[in-house]
C-alpha cells in the first residue's frame, strides 16, 4: 500500500470514497453534508488531502484529510 498526497485526477474518486464511508450517517444522496463530503477539490485546496492506493494501481482505497487550525474541515 502507498500513502501519498491526492492528485487532481484522484479527486472524483476521493469524493465518492468519502461519501461511501459516511453513507450510514446521511439521509440520502441529496443531503447537503453529502455534497460537502463529495467536494474533494475544495477540501484539497483548504487542507491536506492524502490517499491510500495499492502498490500496483491508482485505485483509491481510502483518504485522510489533515486540517490546519481554523479550517472549515
C-alpha positions, 0 to 999 in steps of 0.5 A: 500500500502507498500513502501519498498526497491526492492528485487532481485526477484522484479527486472524483474518486476521493469524493465518492470514497468519502461519501461511501464511508459516511453513507450510514450517517446521511439521509440520502444522496441529496443531503447537503453534508453529502455534497460537502463530503463529495467536494474533494477539490475544495477540501484539497485546496483548504487542507491536506488531502492524502490517499491510500492506493495499492502498490500496483494501481491508482485505485483509491482505497481510502483518504485522510484529510489533515486540517490546519487550525481554523479550517472549515474541515 
